């Protein structure tokens, strides 16, 4: 039996800050370590001032004209930036899309079970994709399948604690219908 092992992909380190000799512009707008604006000066002169203070010259806004550079500790600046990015990542909520599949010949009890699952998913702020599949000769009855879907959706919309919106409207596929619903608060 052959096993495929995938090599771990190296982390791509994005270039966050240019510092000291890696600043390519001739002139910079300098801000010192206390936050005072010292004005426009040559990059060499700004690097000399940073070395006098035993700190680094870091380009904080390279797109400005001239680029804005600050005298600061580069390691501490990178640490604070990573900490800020980690905090944003933690606060970012991942929204899952849950699927509910209905068949053409579904019984009432099974439909009720699917409805309860759908309500549970929507109340936990997940996106819900409802699909109905038609097989074989069932494909001749798209109108009946559409009615089943609309009844299911109307049942969900009648719930007083849900404020449903269609993220993707009811779309017809070759083998049935699908819709994506979201609970907006």
C-alpha positions as CSV (number, residue, x, y, z in Angstrom):
1,X,0.0,0.0,0.0
2,X,1.4,3.3,-1.1
3,X,1.3,6.2,1.3
4,X,1.5,9.8,0.3
5,X,3.1,12.2,2.7
6,X,2.7,15.8,2.1
7,X,5.5,18.0,3.1
8,X,4.5,20.7,5.5
9,X,4.2,24.0,3.7
10,X,6.5,26.7,5.0
11,X,4.9,29.7,6.6
12,X,5.0,32.6,4.3
13,X,6.4,35.5,6.3
14,X,4.9,38.7,5.1
15,X,7.1,41.7,5.1
16,X,5.6,43.9,7.7
17,X,8.1,46.7,8.4
18,X,11.2,47.9,6.6
19,X,13.9,48.9,9.1
20,X,17.2,50.8,9.1
21,X,19.2,50.1,5.9
22,X,16.3,48.3,4.2
23,X,14.4,51.6,3.8
24,X,14.9,52.4,0.1
25,X,13.7,56.0,-0.1
26,X,16.1,59.0,0.1
27,X,14.0,61.2,2.4
28,X,11.7,60.3,5.2
29,X,9.3,62.1,7.5
30,X,10.7,61.3,11.0
31,X,8.8,60.7,14.2
32,X,11.0,60.2,17.3
33,X,10.5,57.7,20.1
34,X,8.3,60.1,22.1
35,X,5.9,60.7,19.2
36,X,7.2,64.2,18.3
37,X,7.3,65.0,14.6
38,X,10.7,66.0,13.6
39,X,9.9,66.7,9.9
40,X,11.5,65.6,6.6
41,X,15.1,64.6,6.6
42,X,17.4,62.2,4.8
43,X,17.3,58.5,5.6
44,X,21.0,58.4,6.6
45,X,20.4,61.3,9.1
46,X,17.3,59.5,10.5
47,X,19.2,56.2,10.9
48,X,22.0,58.1,12.7
49,X,19.5,59.6,15.2
50,X,18.0,56.2,15.8
51,X,21.4,54.7,16.5
52,X,22.2,57.5,19.0
53,X,19.1,56.4,20.9
54,X,20.0,52.7,20.6
55,X,16.8,52.0,18.7
56,X,15.8,51.2,15.1
57,X,14.4,53.4,12.4
58,X,11.2,51.7,11.2
59,X,9.2,52.7,8.1
60,X,5.6,52.7,9.4
61,X,3.8,54.2,6.3
62,X,5.8,53.4,3.1
63,X,3.0,54.7,0.8
64,X,3.1,58.3,2.1
65,X,5.2,60.9,0.2
66,X,7.8,61.0,1.7
67,X,7.5,57.7,3.7
68,X,6.8,58.1,7.4
69,X,9.5,56.5,9.6
70,X,9.6,56.2,13.4
71,X,12.4,55.7,15.9
72,X,11.4,52.6,17.9
73,X,12.4,49.2,19.1
74,X,11.7,46.9,16.1
75,X,11.3,43.7,18.1
76,X,8.7,45.3,20.4
77,X,6.9,46.7,17.4
78,X,6.7,43.3,15.7
79,X,5.5,41.7,19.0
80,X,2.7,44.2,19.4
81,X,1.7,43.8,15.8
82,X,1.5,40.0,16.1
83,X,-0.4,40.3,19.4
84,X,-2.9,42.7,17.7
85,X,-3.3,40.3,14.7
86,X,-3.9,37.3,17.1
87,X,-6.5,39.2,19.0
88,X,-8.3,40.1,15.8
89,X,-8.2,36.4,14.7
90,X,-9.7,35.3,18.1
91,X,-12.5,37.8,17.9
92,X,-13.3,36.8,14.3
93,X,-16.3,34.5,14.3
94,X,-16.4,31.7,11.9
95,X,-19.8,31.1,10.4
96,X,-20.5,27.5,9.4
97,X,-23.0,26.5,6.7
98,X,-25.1,23.6,7.8
99,X,-27.0,21.4,5.3
100,X,-30.6,20.0,5.6
101,X,-31.5,17.6,2.8
102,X,-35.1,16.8,2.1
103,X,-36.4,14.2,-0.3
104,X,-39.5,14.4,-2.5
105,X,-41.3,11.6,-0.6
106,X,-40.4,12.7,2.9
107,X,-42.9,11.8,5.6
108,X,-44.4,14.4,8.0
109,X,-42.4,13.1,11.0
110,X,-39.1,13.3,9.1
111,X,-40.0,16.8,7.9
112,X,-40.6,17.8,11.6
113,X,-37.2,16.4,12.6
114,X,-35.5,18.3,9.8
115,X,-37.3,21.5,10.9
116,X,-36.2,21.1,14.5
117,X,-32.6,20.6,13.3
118,X,-32.9,23.7,11.1
119,X,-34.2,25.7,14.0
120,X,-31.3,24.5,16.2
121,X,-28.8,25.5,13.5
122,X,-30.3,28.9,12.9
123,X,-30.6,29.7,16.6
124,X,-26.8,29.0,17.0
125,X,-26.2,31.7,14.2
126,X,-25.1,29.2,11.5
127,X,-26.0,29.6,7.8
128,X,-28.5,27.0,6.7
129,X,-28.6,25.5,3.2
130,X,-31.9,23.6,2.6
131,X,-31.9,21.3,-0.4
132,X,-34.5,19.0,-2.0
133,X,-33.4,16.3,-4.3
134,X,-35.4,14.7,-7.1
135,X,-34.5,11.4,-8.5
136,X,-35.7,9.6,-11.6
137,X,-39.4,10.3,-12.4
138,X,-39.6,12.7,-9.5
139,X,-38.0,15.3,-11.8
140,X,-41.3,15.6,-13.6
141,X,-42.8,17.2,-10.5
142,X,-40.8,20.3,-9.9
143,X,-43.9,22.2,-8.9
144,X,-44.7,19.8,-6.1
145,X,-41.0,19.9,-4.9
146,X,-41.2,23.7,-4.9
147,X,-44.3,23.6,-2.7
148,X,-42.6,21.3,-0.2
149,X,-39.6,23.6,-0.1
150,X,-41.8,26.7,0.3
151,X,-43.8,25.1,3.1
152,X,-40.6,24.2,4.9
153,X,-39.2,27.7,4.6
154,X,-42.5,29.3,5.6
155,X,-42.5,27.1,8.8
156,X,-39.1,28.4,9.6
157,X,-40.1,32.0,8.9
158,X,-43.1,31.7,11.2
159,X,-40.9,31.2,14.2
160,X,-41.2,34.4,16.4
161,X,-37.6,34.3,17.7
162,X,-36.0,34.1,14.2
163,X,-35.5,36.9,11.7
164,X,-34.7,35.0,8.5
165,X,-33.2,36.4,5.4
166,X,-32.3,34.7,2.2
167,X,-28.6,34.7,1.7
168,X,-29.1,32.9,-1.6
169,X,-32.6,32.8,-3.1
170,X,-34.5,29.7,-4.0
171,X,-32.6,28.3,-7.0
172,X,-33.6,25.5,-9.3
173,X,-30.9,22.9,-10.1
174,X,-31.2,20.0,-12.5
175,X,-31.9,17.7,-9.6
176,X,-34.0,19.9,-7.3
177,X,-34.0,23.2,-5.4
178,X,-31.7,24.8,-2.9
179,X,-31.8,28.0,-0.7
180,X,-29.5,29.5,1.9
181,X,-31.0,31.1,5.0
182,X,-29.4,33.3,7.6
183,X,-30.8,34.4,11.0
184,X,-30.3,38.2,11.2
185,X,-30.5,39.8,14.7
